[in-house]
């Protein structure tokens, strides 16, 4: 939980942590992202976290990743190969366990695949959405 509203430099670091291609962090994009991270948006973030912490503990459920194949709607999963916390390795294991999932791992990407690989994101998502 953040101790206070992010500074412009905090926002830059957060974007760089989630983007493989740092050149995409233009002054305009940085300003836009930062504007959406302060003020009432930050207050809403704090309120959501406080509500989650205050909520009574729930009985353990089956983790979502184990229920993905039960979803009644089609699902498209796109991961960046260079995303944090070994997401691509975990996605590969998920695909091995549930080969019916439509799951793609895109090289040269971190967490923000639509930014890092816009063309690949469109190539994968448009046919999926049309179907």
KAQUI-V188611 format. One line per field, one symbol per residue. ss: DSSP state (2 for helix, 1 for strand, 0 for the rest). psi: psi as a letter, one per 20 degrees, with the letter a starting at -180 (. if undefined). Layout:
BEGIN
ss->???
psi->???
END
This chain:
BEGIN
ss->00000002222222222200022200222222222000022222222222222200000000022222220000011111000000222222222220000111110000002222022222222222220
psi->pqhrqqrhhggghgghhipgnhiimrhggggggghjjrchggghgggghgghhiqqpqqprpqghijhiipiqqppppqphjrrkkghghhghghhhmiiqnpqppqkqchmghghmgghgghghghghh.
END
